[in-house]
Amino acid sequence: RNTSQKTSHSDISAAMESMYMSLSLLRLSINVYTNNGDGVEAHLVSVVCCHSISSDGSSTSRLKVGWFWILDHMHYEARYPRRQRLVCHSTLPRCADEYAKGNRFGAIFGDIKRLGALKSNYAGSAQLADVSILKLPSKKARDYHSQVTQFSKGL
């Protein structure tokens, strides 16, 4: 660093990360079945949530969500015939119709596993969501708010 340049204290961010927390969920599967053997499956794969607090009072939160899908295994084909059992889903590795052909919904896990998403060191996927929130200390937030004209000044 060139020490001949004069810098003010506000030019240098002296904030240090004082706390960091990270939670990861590789896979959550919920299966609900009736006595007749029909039911519903819900799957959520690759959720990473992290939060950090800095010494200047700022904090950062991030949520990344990979994939989810819900499968309908209800046995009412006589009244409601259908080909697609994926009730709802995020973007999947392949088109939903490909999984429906031959009732190959178990292949979804295989495809996601090949992407590395079920390994314990997987950094997370943002296929469904990638949300970051930065909270500034009140003085920094007020200073920023007063400089940006697009913000509503509120009450």
C-alpha contacts under 8 A as a table, 3 or more apart, distances in Angstrom:
res1	aa1	res2	aa2	distance
2	N	5	Q	6.22
3	T	6	K	7.34
7	T	11	D	6.28
7	T	12	I	7.68
8	S	11	D	5.38
8	S	12	I	7.19
9	H	12	I	5.61
9	H	13	S	7.95
10	S	13	S	6.91
14	A	56	D	7.77
15	A	54	S	5.88
15	A	55	S	5.14
15	A	56	D	5.11
16	M	54	S	5.28
16	M	55	S	5.31
16	M	56	D	7.45
17	E	20	Y	7.23
17	E	52	S	6.79
17	E	53	I	5.91
17	E	54	S	4.14
17	E	55	S	6.12
18	S	52	S	7.53
18	S	53	I	5.79
18	S	54	S	5.11
18	S	55	S	5.68
19	M	52	S	5.45
19	M	53	I	5.21
19	M	54	S	6.91
20	Y	50	C	7.38
20	Y	51	H	5.85
20	Y	52	S	4.30
20	Y	53	I	6.61
21	M	50	C	5.49
21	M	51	H	5.28
21	M	52	S	6.28
22	S	48	V	7.23
22	S	49	C	5.73
22	S	50	C	4.10
22	S	51	H	6.45
23	L	48	V	5.84
23	L	49	C	5.25
23	L	50	C	6.19
24	S	46	S	7.27
24	S	47	V	5.69
24	S	48	V	4.45
24	S	49	C	6.38
25	L	28	L	7.26
25	L	45	V	7.17
25	L	46	S	5.70
25	L	47	V	5.02
25	L	48	V	6.40
26	L	45	V	5.54
26	L	46	S	4.68
26	L	47	V	6.56
26	L	117	A	7.09
26	L	118	L	5.75
26	L	119	K	7.62
26	L	120	S	7.30
27	R	43	H	7.30
27	R	44	L	5.74
27	R	45	V	4.41
27	R	46	S	6.21
27	R	118	L	7.25
28	L	43	H	5.76
28	L	44	L	5.13
28	L	45	V	6.41
29	S	41	E	7.17
29	S	42	A	5.71
29	S	43	H	4.46
29	S	44	L	6.43
30	I	41	E	5.73
30	I	42	A	5.16
30	I	43	H	6.47
31	N	39	G	7.35
31	N	40	V	5.97
31	N	41	E	4.47
31	N	42	A	6.48
32	V	39	G	5.43
32	V	40	V	5.37
32	V	41	E	6.39
33	Y	36	N	7.81
33	Y	37	G	5.87
33	Y	38	D	5.47
33	Y	39	G	4.02
33	Y	40	V	6.46
34	T	37	G	5.41
34	T	38	D	5.64
34	T	39	G	5.98
35	N	38	D	7.62
38	D	73	H	5.37
38	D	74	M	4.61
38	D	75	H	5.76
39	G	72	D	6.51
39	G	73	H	4.92
39	G	74	M	5.14
40	V	70	I	7.14
40	V	71	L	5.70
40	V	72	D	4.82
40	V	73	H	5.47
40	V	74	M	6.97
41	E	70	I	5.60
41	E	71	L	5.08
41	E	72	D	6.70
41	E	73	H	7.64
42	A	68	F	7.45
42	A	69	W	5.92
42	A	70	I	4.38
42	A	71	L	6.43
43	H	68	F	5.38
43	H	69	W	5.45
43	H	70	I	6.39
44	L	47	V	7.80
44	L	66	G	7.73
44	L	67	W	5.90
44	L	68	F	4.40
44	L	69	W	6.90
45	V	65	V	7.64
45	V	66	G	5.88
45	V	67	W	5.29
45	V	68	F	6.29
45	V	117	A	7.51
45	V	118	L	7.84
46	S	64	K	7.85
46	S	65	V	5.92
46	S	66	G	4.93
46	S	67	W	6.80
46	S	117	A	6.41
46	S	118	L	7.60
46	S	124	G	5.62
46	S	125	S	6.23
47	V	63	L	7.35
47	V	64	K	5.72
47	V	65	V	4.55
47	V	66	G	6.20
47	V	124	G	6.50
47	V	125	S	7.50
48	V	62	R	7.93
48	V	63	L	5.80
48	V	64	K	5.21
48	V	65	V	6.60
48	V	123	A	7.78
48	V	124	G	5.91
49	C	61	S	7.44
49	C	62	R	5.65
49	C	63	L	4.52
49	C	64	K	6.48
50	C	61	S	5.75
50	C	62	R	5.38
50	C	63	L	6.73
51	H	59	S	7.22
51	H	60	T	5.61
51	H	61	S	4.37
51	H	62	R	6.50
52	S	59	S	5.51
52	S	60	T	5.33
52	S	61	S	6.62
53	I	57	G	6.69
53	I	58	S	6.02
53	I	59	S	4.35
53	I	60	T	6.65
54	S	57	G	5.57
54	S	58	S	5.41
54	S	59	S	6.01
55	S	58	S	7.35
56	D	137	P	6.99
57	G	136	L	7.00
57	G	137	P	5.21
58	S	134	L	7.27
58	S	135	K	5.39
58	S	136	L	4.55
58	S	137	P	5.22
59	S	134	L	5.86
59	S	135	K	5.11
59	S	136	L	6.76
60	T	132	S	7.18
60	T	133	I	5.64
60	T	134	L	4.52
60	T	135	K	6.24
61	S	132	S	5.70
61	S	133	I	5.14
61	S	134	L	6.57
62	R	130	D	7.31
62	R	131	V	5.54
62	R	132	S	4.35
62	R	133	I	6.36
63	L	129	A	7.33
63	L	130	D	5.77
63	L	131	V	5.17
63	L	132	S	6.57
64	K	124	G	6.60
64	K	125	S	6.24
64	K	126	A	5.07
64	K	128	L	7.69
64	K	129	A	5.43
64	K	130	D	4.49
64	K	131	V	6.47
65	V	124	G	7.35
65	V	125	S	6.04
65	V	126	A	5.25
65	V	127	Q	6.61
65	V	128	L	5.39
65	V	129	A	5.00
65	V	130	D	6.62
66	G	124	G	6.93
66	G	125	S	4.56
66	G	126	A	5.13
66	G	127	Q	4.80
66	G	128	L	5.30
66	G	129	A	7.02
67	W	89	H	7.55
67	W	90	S	5.57
67	W	91	T	6.85
67	W	92	L	6.75
67	W	127	Q	6.44
67	W	128	L	6.09
68	F	89	H	5.48
68	F	90	S	5.49
69	W	86	L	6.86
69	W	87	V	7.54
69	W	88	C	5.76
69	W	89	H	4.04
69	W	90	S	6.46
70	I	86	L	5.80
70	I	87	V	5.52
70	I	88	C	5.59
70	I	89	H	6.36
71	L	85	R	5.47
71	L	86	L	4.70
71	L	87	V	5.75
71	L	88	C	7.72
72	D	85	R	5.13
72	D	86	L	6.43
72	D	87	V	6.30
73	H	85	R	7.04
76	Y	79	R	5.76
76	Y	80	Y	5.98
76	Y	81	P	7.44
77	E	80	Y	4.85
77	E	81	P	4.37
77	E	82	R	6.98
78	A	81	P	6.16
82	R	85	R	7.46
83	R	100	A	6.68
84	Q	87	V	7.70
84	Q	97	D	7.32
84	Q	100	A	5.61
85	R	100	A	7.07
86	L	89	H	6.89
86	L	96	A	7.43
86	L	100	A	7.97
89	H	92	L	7.41
90	S	127	Q	7.61
90	S	128	L	6.02
91	T	127	Q	6.61
91	T	128	L	6.90
92	L	95	C	6.67
92	L	96	A	7.24
92	L	108	I	7.55
93	P	108	I	7.42
93	P	111	D	6.40
93	P	112	I	6.88
94	R	98	E	6.74
94	R	99	Y	7.62
95	C	98	E	5.53
95	C	99	Y	7.18
96	A	99	Y	5.32
96	A	100	A	6.39
97	D	100	A	4.91
97	D	101	K	6.35
98	E	101	K	5.41
98	E	104	R	7.85
99	Y	102	G	7.39
99	Y	103	N	6.34
99	Y	104	R	4.81
99	Y	105	F	5.15
99	Y	107	A	7.04
99	Y	108	I	7.38
100	A	103	N	4.86
100	A	104	R	5.99
100	A	105	F	6.67
101	K	104	R	6.46
104	R	107	A	5.65
104	R	108	I	7.94
105	F	108	I	5.73
106	G	109	F	6.02
106	G	110	G	7.20
107	A	110	G	4.92
107	A	111	D	6.15
108	I	111	D	5.20
108	I	112	I	6.26
109	F	112	I	5.12
109	F	113	K	5.89
110	G	113	K	5.01
110	G	114	R	6.22
111	D	114	R	5.20
111	D	115	L	6.66
112	I	115	L	5.09
112	I	116	G	6.78
112	I	117	A	5.94
112	I	118	L	7.45
113	K	116	G	5.11
113	K	117	A	5.52
113	K	118	L	5.50
113	K	119	K	7.87
114	R	117	A	7.55
116	G	119	K	5.72
116	G	122	Y	6.57
117	A	122	Y	5.75
117	A	124	G	7.07
117	A	125	S	7.62
118	L	122	Y	7.08
119	K	122	Y	5.44
125	S	128	L	7.98
126	A	129	A	5.10
126	A	130	D	5.17
127	Q	130	D	7.89
136	L	140	K	6.00
136	L	141	A	5.44
137	P	140	K	5.46
137	P	141	A	6.07
138	S	141	A	4.98
138	S	142	R	6.07
139	K	142	R	5.14
139	K	143	D	6.14
140	K	143	D	5.09
140	K	144	Y	6.08
141	A	144	Y	5.12
141	A	145	H	5.90
142	R	145	H	4.93
142	R	146	S	6.08
143	D	146	S	5.30
143	D	147	Q	6.51
144	Y	147	Q	5.24
144	Y	148	V	6.38
145	H	148	V	5.42
145	H	149	T	7.71
145	H	151	F	6.68
146	S	149	T	7.20
148	V	151	F	6.22
149	T	152	S	7.80
